[in-house]
Amino acid sequence: MDELAWLDASALAQLIHAGELSPLEAVDAAIARVEALNPKLNAVITPLFDQARQQAVSPDLQAGPFRGVPLLLKDYLCQTAGDPYYEGMGFLRDLDWRAPADTYLAQKFRAAGFIILGKTNLPEQAMGPVTEPAAFGPTHNPWNLAHTPGGSSGGSAAAATAGEYWRSCPVIGRVVTAGHW
């Protein structure tokens, strides 16, 4: 079992700060878990693995309280400069639309030291009771793959509740950061 999978963002940050774990090791472990489970869950629709690895070894990595901790973002309202941004919509995916700049929230995540690992699936424009967008296909509930995790944060919810494989990659979407989960 991957012992990092049981740690939350604060515990990972402490290990990194103490020099017991490097940001790259944290990122690589989270990527391994995404690659292991995402084919079944379809929770992460935009992996940003290469740039996450580059950030993990960059001397410019912010020294905030979560320095080096990998983070998944809900693909809604939190745009990151140069990265795909689709809001679950096929026409934005087909255009390969990219965000021109970081939103305020993305800036704050980066300032805290988080490394953005990817973006999670959601219904079109985050509306609807299930995460089954035509553009990316359904996200599956990790506890029962025949079911949806439901709601506008389905990809984030599936990633957050997939147990030991996902716990060391915290998921923060608009609903979570707003405190309404």
N, C-alpha and C positions, 0 to 999 in steps of 0.2 A: 504494500500500500504506500502511496505517496504521502508522506507525513505533512508536506506543505498544503495538501488539499484541505486539511482540517483547520487551517489558520485563517483568521480574518485579516482585514487590511491593516489593523493596528499591530497585530502580532508579526505580520510580514515586515512592516515598516521597522519594528524593533529589531528584528533579525538583520535587516539590511543596515540599519544604523550602527549596530554592534559589530558589523563586519563578518557575521556568521553566514551571510547569504549575499550574493551580489545581485544588483538589479537584473542583469542578464540571466542569472540562474532562475530568478523569480519569473521573468518573462518566458523563458524557455519551458519551465514547468507548466505554466498556464497554457501556453500554446499546445503542449503535448496533450493536456486534458481537453482542450477545444477540439483538436484533431481526432481524439478518440471518441468523443460523444456527439459532435455536431452532425456527422452523417445520419445519426438516428433522430436527433432532436430538431435540427434545422433552426437553431436559436441564433447563431451568428451568421449574418448575411454578408457582412463586409469585413473580412479579416484584414488587419493592418499589421501583419506579423513582421514583415521586413523592416518597416519604419519603427516598430516597437523595439526590435532588436538594436537598431541604430541609436534610438533614444537611450536605451539602457546602457550603452557604452560611451555616450556622448559626454564630454566635459561640461556641456551646457545644460545637462539635466538639472532641473530645479531642485534646490535643497530644502523643499518644504517638508512638512511632517510625514508625508506619504511618499517620500523620495524613492523611486524605483518600484513601486507597487503597480502591477498591471490592472487595467480597468477596462471594462466593456461599457459602451455607451448605447443607450436606446437611440435609434436613428430618427430622432424627432426633437426639434428645437435646439439641440446642442450640436452645432456644426463645427467642424474642425478644418482649418485652412488646407485646401488642396485635396481633401478627401471626398469620396463619394458621399452624397446625401440624397436619399430617395424618399423618405417618409412612407415607405411601402408602395410607392407608385411606380408602375411599369414605364410610364412615359419618361420619368426622370432617370430611371435605370437605363432605358434605351438611349437617352441622350448622354449617358455617362456624366451626369451633372456633378460638378464639384463645388464645394463651398469656397467662396472667395476669401473668407477670413474666419478666424475663431470667433465664436460667440462669447459673450461675457462669461457664461458658465464654463465653457471649454477653457478659457483663459484661467479661471480660478482652479479648475482641476489640474491644469499644467503647473500653475504656481504652487500648488500643494505637493507637486512632485509625482503625481500619477503618470503612468505610461499608458497611453490609449492603445489597446490591443485590438479593438474592432468595434463593430456596430451590430446591434441585435435587431431581430425581426419584429415587425409590428403590423397591424392592419393598416390599410391605406389611410394616411393622415391621422393615424392613431385613433380612428373612430371604428367602433364595432365591438361586439361582445367576444369575438374570437380572433386569434392571430392566424389568419388563413389568406394572406394577400395573393391575388393572382400572379403578381410579379415575382414572388419568391417562394410560394408554396406554404403549406401549413407548418407551424411549429408544433411539436409534440410534447405532451406532458411527460417529464422524465419518470414519473411514478406509474404511468400507464400510457404507453406510446399510441394507443388507439384514441386517446383523448387530447383535447387542446388545453393549454394552460389558461386560455381565455384572456379577455381584457385587452386593453391597448398596449400593455407591456408584456405580451406573451413571450417574446424572445428573452427579455430580461428575466421574467419570472422563471422560465424553464432553466436558464443558466444559473440563476440563484438557488434553485431548489434541486439541482441535479446531484446533490450530495457531495461526496468526497472529491469527485473529479473537478468540481467547479469552485469550491469554497475559497481557494486562494486567489481567485480572480473576481473581485467584487464587482457587482453590476449596479450601476447607478443610472437610472433613467429619470425623466422629468418627474414622474410621480414619486419616485423614491426620494429624490433630492428635495422635492417640495414637501415631504413629510406626510403624504397622503396614502401611503402604501396600504 
